[in-house]
Amino acid sequence: MNNIIISVDKLNIAYNGIRILENISFDVATGDYIGIVGPNGSGKTTLVKTMVGIIKSSTGSIKYHNISPGEIGYLPQKSFKVDKTFPGKVREVVASGLLGKKRFPRYLSKKEWKNVDELLKKLKIEKLADKSIGNLSGGQQQRVLLARALVSQPKILFLDEPTSALDPKVRNEFYELLKEINLRENVTILFVSHDVGGIGKHTSKMLYLDRSLVFYGNYDEFCQSDKMTAYFGSISQHQFCWRHTHDH
């Protein structure tokens, strides 16, 4: 249990007397890469917003173990409405991710600016540093926003549907990038997605929500679960599992 960094226990959330999430309990361990999936209206975004402190739970608890608020990164849905007239340059936008810890980016130290530039290189967007974010493609913009979320060097990263507007090729590249960050930097990632089959190729665990917790575990457990076969049907179960959808 020493590697458990988040404990969610009997979490219930209701709006105006309507139950949105009911009796949610699970643990997150250091280095987990969790895909949070489920149908529309299942409570995925509500769960993440509650875990990062935007929404208060009705009852139950969320406990972080040896994690400070400054070590939590969050990339919300529609986190940054970018239009072509927005003057912000990529390097400035990424540096603004340090505002919670420091000052306006022009007052950052040389070391902090160096860290920004190194992160741009890691995410392969260093050539975009002086370009306006409004003139970038959707995939490039998402890399910039990911860099902004990572620049404070979080131990945990929450992402809410960051790939919904991307084409399949760019989406897969984004998944691979996150997997590399998870493995190389040991950043714990919780990723909300509608793309159950696609994200299952990259995440290590599935958390399937439908207002209550339908399933939480790794993909081998999911594929072998009689309970999940009864819930989804064997065809859908194996499609979600993805390992059985390709010949090896």
Contacts in CASP RR format, 6 or more apart in sequence:
PFRMAT RR
TARGET T0000
AUTHOR 0000-0000-0000
METHOD contacts of the structure
MODEL  1
MNNIIISVDKLNIAYNGIRILENISFDVATGDYIGIVGPNGSGKTTLVKT
MVGIIKSSTGSIKYHNISPGEIGYLPQKSFKVDKTFPGKVREVVASGLLG
KKRFPRYLSKKEWKNVDELLKKLKIEKLADKSIGNLSGGQQQRVLLARAL
VSQPKILFLDEPTSALDPKVRNEFYELLKEINLRENVTILFVSHDVGGIG
KHTSKMLYLDRSLVFYGNYDEFCQSDKMTAYFGSISQHQFCWRHTHDH
3 29 0 8 1.000
3 30 0 8 1.000
4 27 0 8 1.000
4 28 0 8 1.000
4 29 0 8 1.000
4 30 0 8 1.000
4 65 0 8 1.000
5 28 0 8 1.000
5 29 0 8 1.000
5 30 0 8 1.000
5 64 0 8 1.000
5 65 0 8 1.000
5 66 0 8 1.000
5 67 0 8 1.000
5 155 0 8 1.000
5 156 0 8 1.000
5 188 0 8 1.000
6 27 0 8 1.000
6 28 0 8 1.000
6 51 0 8 1.000
6 62 0 8 1.000
6 63 0 8 1.000
6 64 0 8 1.000
6 65 0 8 1.000
6 67 0 8 1.000
6 156 0 8 1.000
7 27 0 8 1.000
7 28 0 8 1.000
7 61 0 8 1.000
7 62 0 8 1.000
7 63 0 8 1.000
7 65 0 8 1.000
8 24 0 8 1.000
8 25 0 8 1.000
8 26 0 8 1.000
8 27 0 8 1.000
8 28 0 8 1.000
8 51 0 8 1.000
8 61 0 8 1.000
8 62 0 8 1.000
9 25 0 8 1.000
9 60 0 8 1.000
9 61 0 8 1.000
9 62 0 8 1.000
9 63 0 8 1.000
10 23 0 8 1.000
10 24 0 8 1.000
10 25 0 8 1.000
10 59 0 8 1.000
10 60 0 8 1.000
10 61 0 8 1.000
11 21 0 8 1.000
11 23 0 8 1.000
11 24 0 8 1.000
11 25 0 8 1.000
11 47 0 8 1.000
11 50 0 8 1.000
11 57 0 8 1.000
11 59 0 8 1.000
11 60 0 8 1.000
11 61 0 8 1.000
11 62 0 8 1.000
12 19 0 8 1.000
12 21 0 8 1.000
12 22 0 8 1.000
12 23 0 8 1.000
12 24 0 8 1.000
12 57 0 8 1.000
12 58 0 8 1.000
12 59 0 8 1.000
12 60 0 8 1.000
13 19 0 8 1.000
13 20 0 8 1.000
13 21 0 8 1.000
13 46 0 8 1.000
13 50 0 8 1.000
13 55 0 8 1.000
13 57 0 8 1.000
13 58 0 8 1.000
14 20 0 8 1.000
14 58 0 8 1.000
19 211 0 8 1.000
20 43 0 8 1.000
20 46 0 8 1.000
20 211 0 8 1.000
21 43 0 8 1.000
21 46 0 8 1.000
21 47 0 8 1.000
21 50 0 8 1.000
21 209 0 8 1.000
21 211 0 8 1.000
21 212 0 8 1.000
22 211 0 8 1.000
22 212 0 8 1.000
23 212 0 8 1.000
23 213 0 8 1.000
24 47 0 8 1.000
24 209 0 8 1.000
24 212 0 8 1.000
24 213 0 8 1.000
25 213 0 8 1.000
26 207 0 8 1.000
26 213 0 8 1.000
26 216 0 8 1.000
28 34 0 8 1.000
28 156 0 8 1.000
28 188 0 8 1.000
28 190 0 8 1.000
29 188 0 8 1.000
30 155 0 8 1.000
30 186 0 8 1.000
30 188 0 8 1.000
31 182 0 8 1.000
31 186 0 8 1.000
31 187 0 8 1.000
31 188 0 8 1.000
31 189 0 8 1.000
32 188 0 8 1.000
32 189 0 8 1.000
32 190 0 8 1.000
32 204 0 8 1.000
32 205 0 8 1.000
33 178 0 8 1.000
33 179 0 8 1.000
33 182 0 8 1.000
33 188 0 8 1.000
33 189 0 8 1.000
33 191 0 8 1.000
33 202 0 8 1.000
33 203 0 8 1.000
33 204 0 8 1.000
33 205 0 8 1.000
34 189 0 8 1.000
34 190 0 8 1.000
34 191 0 8 1.000
34 203 0 8 1.000
34 204 0 8 1.000
34 205 0 8 1.000
34 206 0 8 1.000
34 207 0 8 1.000
35 190 0 8 1.000
35 191 0 8 1.000
35 192 0 8 1.000
35 193 0 8 1.000
35 199 0 8 1.000
35 200 0 8 1.000
35 203 0 8 1.000
35 205 0 8 1.000
35 206 0 8 1.000
35 207 0 8 1.000
36 44 0 8 1.000
36 47 0 8 1.000
36 48 0 8 1.000
36 190 0 8 1.000
36 191 0 8 1.000
36 192 0 8 1.000
36 193 0 8 1.000
36 207 0 8 1.000
36 209 0 8 1.000
37 44 0 8 1.000
37 192 0 8 1.000
37 193 0 8 1.000
37 194 0 8 1.000
37 196 0 8 1.000
37 199 0 8 1.000
37 206 0 8 1.000
37 207 0 8 1.000
37 208 0 8 1.000
37 209 0 8 1.000
37 240 0 8 1.000
38 44 0 8 1.000
38 194 0 8 1.000
38 196 0 8 1.000
38 208 0 8 1.000
38 209 0 8 1.000
38 210 0 8 1.000
38 214 0 8 1.000
39 210 0 8 1.000
40 194 0 8 1.000
41 211 0 8 1.000
42 209 0 8 1.000
42 210 0 8 1.000
42 211 0 8 1.000
43 209 0 8 1.000
43 211 0 8 1.000
44 160 0 8 1.000
44 192 0 8 1.000
44 209 0 8 1.000
45 77 0 8 1.000
45 160 0 8 1.000
45 161 0 8 1.000
45 192 0 8 1.000
46 55 0 8 1.000
47 209 0 8 1.000
48 74 0 8 1.000
48 158 0 8 1.000
48 160 0 8 1.000
48 190 0 8 1.000
48 192 0 8 1.000
49 55 0 8 1.000
49 76 0 8 1.000
50 56 0 8 1.000
50 57 0 8 1.000
50 62 0 8 1.000
51 62 0 8 1.000
51 158 0 8 1.000
51 190 0 8 1.000
52 72 0 8 1.000
52 73 0 8 1.000
52 74 0 8 1.000
52 158 0 8 1.000
64 72 0 8 1.000
67 155 0 8 1.000
67 156 0 8 1.000
70 100 0 8 1.000
70 101 0 8 1.000
70 152 0 8 1.000
70 154 0 8 1.000
71 152 0 8 1.000
71 153 0 8 1.000
71 154 0 8 1.000
71 155 0 8 1.000
71 156 0 8 1.000
72 154 0 8 1.000
72 155 0 8 1.000
72 156 0 8 1.000
72 157 0 8 1.000
72 158 0 8 1.000
73 149 0 8 1.000
73 150 0 8 1.000
73 152 0 8 1.000
73 154 0 8 1.000
73 156 0 8 1.000
73 157 0 8 1.000
73 158 0 8 1.000
74 149 0 8 1.000
74 157 0 8 1.000
74 158 0 8 1.000
74 159 0 8 1.000
74 160 0 8 1.000
75 145 0 8 1.000
75 146 0 8 1.000
75 149 0 8 1.000
75 157 0 8 1.000
75 158 0 8 1.000
75 159 0 8 1.000
75 160 0 8 1.000
75 162 0 8 1.000
76 160 0 8 1.000
77 160 0 8 1.000
77 161 0 8 1.000
77 164 0 8 1.000
79 145 0 8 1.000
79 162 0 8 1.000
80 93 0 8 1.000
80 133 0 8 1.000
80 141 0 8 1.000
80 145 0 8 1.000
82 133 0 8 1.000
82 134 0 8 1.000
82 136 0 8 1.000
82 141 0 8 1.000
83 134 0 8 1.000
84 132 0 8 1.000
84 134 0 8 1.000
84 135 0 8 1.000
85 134 0 8 1.000
86 132 0 8 1.000
86 133 0 8 1.000
86 134 0 8 1.000
87 132 0 8 1.000
88 132 0 8 1.000
88 133 0 8 1.000
88 134 0 8 1.000
89 129 0 8 1.000
89 130 0 8 1.000
89 131 0 8 1.000
89 132 0 8 1.000
89 133 0 8 1.000
90 120 0 8 1.000
90 125 0 8 1.000
90 128 0 8 1.000
90 129 0 8 1.000
90 130 0 8 1.000
90 131 0 8 1.000
90 132 0 8 1.000
90 133 0 8 1.000
90 136 0 8 1.000
90 144 0 8 1.000
91 116 0 8 1.000
91 117 0 8 1.000
91 120 0 8 1.000
91 129 0 8 1.000
91 130 0 8 1.000
92 105 0 8 1.000
93 133 0 8 1.000
93 144 0 8 1.000
93 145 0 8 1.000
93 148 0 8 1.000
94 116 0 8 1.000
94 119 0 8 1.000
94 120 0 8 1.000
94 144 0 8 1.000
94 147 0 8 1.000
94 148 0 8 1.000
94 151 0 8 1.000
95 105 0 8 1.000
95 108 0 8 1.000
95 112 0 8 1.000
95 113 0 8 1.000
95 116 0 8 1.000
95 151 0 8 1.000
96 105 0 8 1.000
96 148 0 8 1.000
97 148 0 8 1.000
97 149 0 8 1.000
97 151 0 8 1.000
97 152 0 8 1.000
98 105 0 8 1.000
98 108 0 8 1.000
98 112 0 8 1.000
98 116 0 8 1.000
98 151 0 8 1.000
98 152 0 8 1.000
99 105 0 8 1.000
100 152 0 8 1.000
101 152 0 8 1.000
102 108 0 8 1.000
102 112 0 8 1.000
108 116 0 8 1.000
115 151 0 8 1.000
116 151 0 8 1.000
117 126 0 8 1.000
117 129 0 8 1.000
119 147 0 8 1.000
119 150 0 8 1.000
119 151 0 8 1.000
120 126 0 8 1.000
120 128 0 8 1.000
120 129 0 8 1.000
120 147 0 8 1.000
123 143 0 8 1.000
123 146 0 8 1.000
123 147 0 8 1.000
123 150 0 8 1.000
123 177 0 8 1.000
124 143 0 8 1.000
125 140 0 8 1.000
125 143 0 8 1.000
125 144 0 8 1.000
125 147 0 8 1.000
128 136 0 8 1.000
128 140 0 8 1.000
128 144 0 8 1.000
133 141 0 8 1.000
133 144 0 8 1.000
134 141 0 8 1.000
136 144 0 8 1.000
137 170 0 8 1.000
138 165 0 8 1.000
138 166 0 8 1.000
138 170 0 8 1.000
139 166 0 8 1.000
139 170 0 8 1.000
139 174 0 8 1.000
142 162 0 8 1.000
142 163 0 8 1.000
142 166 0 8 1.000
142 170 0 8 1.000
142 174 0 8 1.000
143 174 0 8 1.000
143 177 0 8 1.000
145 162 0 8 1.000
146 159 0 8 1.000
146 162 0 8 1.000
146 174 0 8 1.000
146 177 0 8 1.000
146 178 0 8 1.000
149 157 0 8 1.000
149 159 0 8 1.000
150 157 0 8 1.000
150 181 0 8 1.000
150 187 0 8 1.000
154 187 0 8 1.000
155 187 0 8 1.000
155 188 0 8 1.000
156 187 0 8 1.000
156 188 0 8 1.000
156 189 0 8 1.000
156 190 0 8 1.000
157 181 0 8 1.000
157 187 0 8 1.000
157 188 0 8 1.000
157 189 0 8 1.000
157 190 0 8 1.000
158 189 0 8 1.000
158 190 0 8 1.000
158 192 0 8 1.000
159 178 0 8 1.000
159 189 0 8 1.000
159 190 0 8 1.000
159 191 0 8 1.000
159 192 0 8 1.000
160 192 0 8 1.000
161 192 0 8 1.000
161 193 0 8 1.000
161 194 0 8 1.000
162 174 0 8 1.000
162 191 0 8 1.000
163 170 0 8 1.000
163 171 0 8 1.000
163 174 0 8 1.000
163 175 0 8 1.000
163 193 0 8 1.000
163 195 0 8 1.000
164 194 0 8 1.000
166 174 0 8 1.000
171 195 0 8 1.000
172 198 0 8 1.000
175 198 0 8 1.000
175 199 0 8 1.000
175 201 0 8 1.000
175 202 0 8 1.000
176 202 0 8 1.000
178 189 0 8 1.000
178 191 0 8 1.000
178 202 0 8 1.000
179 202 0 8 1.000
181 187 0 8 1.000
181 189 0 8 1.000
182 188 0 8 1.000
182 189 0 8 1.000
189 203 0 8 1.000
190 207 0 8 1.000
191 199 0 8 1.000
191 203 0 8 1.000
193 199 0 8 1.000
196 206 0 8 1.000
196 239 0 8 1.000
196 240 0 8 1.000
197 239 0 8 1.000
197 240 0 8 1.000
197 242 0 8 1.000
197 245 0 8 1.000
198 242 0 8 1.000
200 206 0 8 1.000
200 219 0 8 1.000
200 240 0 8 1.000
200 241 0 8 1.000
200 242 0 8 1.000
201 242 0 8 1.000
204 218 0 8 1.000
204 219 0 8 1.000
205 216 0 8 1.000
205 217 0 8 1.000
205 218 0 8 1.000
205 219 0 8 1.000
206 215 0 8 1.000
206 216 0 8 1.000
206 217 0 8 1.000
206 218 0 8 1.000
206 219 0 8 1.000
206 222 0 8 1.000
206 240 0 8 1.000
207 213 0 8 1.000
207 215 0 8 1.000
207 216 0 8 1.000
207 217 0 8 1.000
208 214 0 8 1.000
208 215 0 8 1.000
208 216 0 8 1.000
208 240 0 8 1.000
214 228 0 8 1.000
214 231 0 8 1.000
215 222 0 8 1.000
215 225 0 8 1.000
215 227 0 8 1.000
215 228 0 8 1.000
215 231 0 8 1.000
219 241 0 8 1.000
219 242 0 8 1.000
219 243 0 8 1.000
222 228 0 8 1.000
222 237 0 8 1.000
222 240 0 8 1.000
222 241 0 8 1.000
223 237 0 8 1.000
223 238 0 8 1.000
223 241 0 8 1.000
223 243 0 8 1.000
223 244 0 8 1.000
228 237 0 8 1.000
229 237 0 8 1.000
232 240 0 8 1.000
238 244 0 8 1.000
238 245 0 8 1.000
239 245 0 8 1.000
END
